Every structure is written in structure tokens, then in C-alpha cells.
Amino acid sequence: MLYENTKKIIIRGVSVHDVTLSGAAEICKEFLCEENAVPRAVFTPNSEIIQSCVEDESLYSVINGADLVTPDGIGVIYASKILGRPLRAKCAGFELGLEMIKHSNESGARIFFLGGKPGIAEAARNKLLETYPHVNIVGTHDGYFKKEGEENDRVIDIINAAAPDILYVCLGVPVQEKWVLENRQRLTSVKLCLALGGSLDGYSGNVKRAPEIFIKLGLEWFYRLMCQPSRIGRMMKLPRFLMGVIAFRLSGKHKNDSLKGVTK
């Protein structure tokens, strides 16, 4: 299996799989062929999320609790090079989600969208059907529900009734990752949980992605900042993360960098 032979790179205590976009998609397809009782979890941390783990060590067990962790963002790639163990390529969650949409369009794999403001998941489904007319989206639900108790039980019942193979969980970090880890044993038909942040906003057209030139130059973060100056506080985690990685390398501590938060 491709998954079992995929190398992992430790970046500030987070174990990141050294995968390309196509490789990650193939691993997800492998997961769909498994007969596991518990669905596989795929998380896609960027530099902001890894920096959050450094600042709040309780998050290590959350992010490292996934079966597949892909490097979402140029900052993670830069960090891997600084540490002397370069990752091959960025693998954005938005794009990985699209690869599985294409797979559903070809194979009929059943998809459920969970997350976003009311109406966003439905808008994403309708927009995607324009390009992928055979994509099999069997249900949607917004992300505005209590993540425990009766409301959470009701949402899980709705998902199970739709019997999806793939569940897109777009509740924001770290809520979505915690929700997947806490609830995946209750998802009766799901084989793959993708935690994909604001991807449904992008699929619906509610939020525009950066132009291709910005993405190729690794400046997608800068485009988002220009469009949403209020993100400046969050964006400052990128330089703080990279400066921390440089200091970590210069200190020599990177030689002993290891998986944190879980035992695998």
C-alpha cells in the first residue's frame, strides 16, 4: 500500500506525511477500499496550525491523531527545508477535497458535506454539480450546531441515515479535528473523514481563491490578507512560525524533534 510506504517528517512535534497532491488522493482512495470499523481521519495543517500546537501543546494530540496529515501551505514546506528534511510538495486541503470530488464523479463514492454557515454546504453542492454532474453528494448540514449532547446526536443520526463513504468536516481548526476524533466511531458507513476548514466556502463560490499566479509563487496567504486585512493577527503566526523554526534549527534541538501528544 502507498500509505504504509509513505515517509513522515516531524516538524516542531507534528508528524507530516511526505505526499504530493496526487499521492494523498491515492491514499484516500486506498482508505475507501478498507473494511475498518473506524473511518480514517485526514487533517491538513498549515504553518498557523503547527504554530498553534507549539503555543498550546494540548493540540498536538489532536493534530497527530489523524491517519494522514498533509502539508497545507508554503510555510510548512519552507520549515521542512530549514530543518534539513524537505517535503516534496504542498498538499492543500481545498485541492485534496476537489480530488475526492472528482473521484466521486467517476466512481459514485457517496459524499456528505458538514460545515459552513446555513446554506453554504447546499450552495457548494449545487456549484460543484455544474462542473461534476455525477458527483454523488448524498447530504449536507451546516456547522451551526452544538458539538455535544442531543444536537450533536441528531447531526450524527442525519449523517448515518445518508450513509456516506466520505465525510467533509468543515468546522474550523481545531473544532473539526476534535469533532472527528471524538465522533468517528459513531459514523456507521463513513470510511474517510476529511477535515477541510473553509473549503465549502470556496466550493460554493462564497469566498474566492487566490489567482493561480499567487498560488504558484507561494503567496496565497498574501492574497487572502489583501482581501481580508482583518486576518493580520492570524497571518502573523507565519513569520513567528518560521522564525521559531530557524531558532529551533540553530539550537540543534531539531535533531531530537519527535512526535508529540500521542503514542504511535
N, C-alpha and C positions, 0 to 999 in steps of 0.2 A: 504493500500500500504506500502511496505517496506520502500520506500523513505520517506514518511511522518512520519514514526516512527523512523527514524534514528537520533541518537543524534549527536549534533555538539559540537566540542571542540574548544574554542578560544585559539590560540597560537600566541602571540605577535600581536594581532589585526586581524589575519586571521582565518576565520571560517572553520574548517576542519571536515568533516564527519567521524564519528567513524565506519568505514566499513572495512570488510575483502575483499580480492580479489573477492571471490565468491559473497559476498553481493553487492559489487559495480557492478559486472556483472549483477546481477539480477535487480538492479535498472535501469541499462542501457536498459535492455530488457523491463522493465516497460515503460520507456520513448518511446520506439519504438511502443508501443501499444497506445500511446496517440494521440489525434487529435488536438494538439496545433498548432496555426498558426505560432509560432516561435519555431525553434528547441531548444532542451535542450543543454546546454553547460557543458562539463566536463573538469575540469582543475586538474592537478596533481602536485602541488608544492612540491619541496623538501626543505631542510633547506636553501640552497643557495637562492632560490626564496623568501622564507619568510624573510630572512635577507635583500634581496634587497628591500622588502616592508618597513622594518624598516628604511633603509637608504634613501629611496625615497618614501615618503608617498603617492605620486600620484599613485603608483602601487596598493595600497590597493583596490581602486575602480575597478581595472582590475581583480585581482585575486578573490576578493569577489563577482564579478559579475557573477560567474558561478552558475549553479543549483546544481552541485555536485562537491565537492572539496575533493580529496583523498590524503592521506599522502604518498607521494613518497619519500622514503629514511629513513634510520635508524635514522638520525639526528632529524627528526620530531617526531619519536617515543620516543627517549630519552628526547626531550624537553617536551613532554606531561607528561612523568613520573616526571621530575623535577618540573613541575608546579602542580603536585598532581592530575592531571586528565588524566590518561593514556589512550591512544588509544590502541585498541586491536591488530592491526597488520599493517604492511606496505602494501601499495597497489600501486605498481609501475605502471606507465602509460604504459610502454612497455608490461607488463603482462596483464593489463586490455585490451589493444588493441588486444592481442592474444586471449583473451576470446571472444571478439566480432568477431574475425576471425572464431573461432570455431562455434560460433552461426550462422554466415552466412553460413558456410559449411553445417550446419544441417537444417537451416530454409530458406535459399535463400535470406536473407536480402541483399540489394544492398549496396555496399561499393565503395567510391571514395577516392583515395589517393592524397593529395595535399601537396607537400613539397619536400625537398631534392634537391640535385644537379640534373641537367638534366640526365635522365636515371636511377636514383635511385628508383623512385616510380615504374617504369616498372620492374626493377630488383627485387624489393620487391614482386610485384605481382607474377612474374614468380617463385620465390623461394618458396613462400607460397603455390602455386598451387601444388608443388611437394609433400607437406605433407597434404594439404587440397584441394583435387581435385575438390570439389564442391563449394569452396568459390566463392561468386558472386561479383567480383571486376569489376565494370562497367566502370571505367575510372581512369586516372591518369594525374597529371600535376606537373611539378617541381615547386619549390618555388621561382624561379628567375623571378619575375615579380613585377612591381610597385604596391604597395598596395592601390593605389587610382587612380582615373581617368579612362581613356579608357582601359588601360591594365587590371586593376582590373575588370572593367565591362566585358571585354572579358572572363576572367577566370570564373567569376560567371555565364556567359552565358553557358560556356562549362560544368560546374558542373550541372546546371539546365537541360541542354539537356540530360545528362546522367541519371538524375532522381534517385540519390542515396537516401537510407534511412539513411546511416551513412557516415559522412564526417570526415576523418582523416586529421587534420590540423597540419602539422609538419614543422613549420617555425621558431622555436626557441622562447624562452621566452625573452621579453613579446610580441614580434610581433604577435605570433599566437593567444594569448589570446585577444589582441586588435583587431585583424582581425575578430575573431569570433564574438565578441560583436558588432563591427561596421557593420558587413555584414550579420548576421544570419537572419535578417528579409527579406532579398532578396533571400534566398535559398528556392525555392518553394516546393521541395519534401523532403528535409532533415529533419529528426526528431531528430538526435543526432549528435553533433559536439564534437569530441574528440581531445583535444589539446595535442599532444604527442611528442613534441620535436624531438629528433633524432631517434625515433623508426623505421622509414623507413630505416635508415642506418643499424639498427640491423636486421630487417626482410630481407633485401637484402643480408646480409652476408658481407656487406662492412665494418662494424665495429663489432668486436667480443664482445659478452657479457662476463662478468666475470664468471669464473668457479663456479659451484654450491656451493662449499665449501666457497668461498668468500661471496656469497650472503647470505648463512645461518648464517655466522658469522658477518654479517653487515659490511663487508669490501669491498663491491663492489666499493666504492669510491677510496679505496687504490689501487685496481687493475687497475682502469682507470688511476690513477695518474702514476702508474708504466709504463703503456703503452703509456701515453701521459704526460710526465713531464711538458710540456708547460701549463698544466691545473693548475699548482700550485697556481697561483693567484686566480683563481676561487675557488679552493679547500680550500683556507684559510678562506673562508666565513663560512665553517662548524665549526671550533673551535671558530671563532668570534661569530657565532650564539649561540652556546651552552654556551659560557662564558656570553653572554648577557642575555640568559635565566636564568642562575644561579643568576646573579646580579639582574635581574628583580624579581625573587622569593624572594631573601634575602631582597629586599627593601620593600616587601609587596605589591607592585603595581599590582602583578598578580591577587589579589583579585578583582580588578576593571577592569581587562582586558576585552575589549569589541570589537565587530565587528567594523572595521574602513573602511571608504571610501564609504560605501553605506548604505542606509536605507532599511531594510527588515522587 
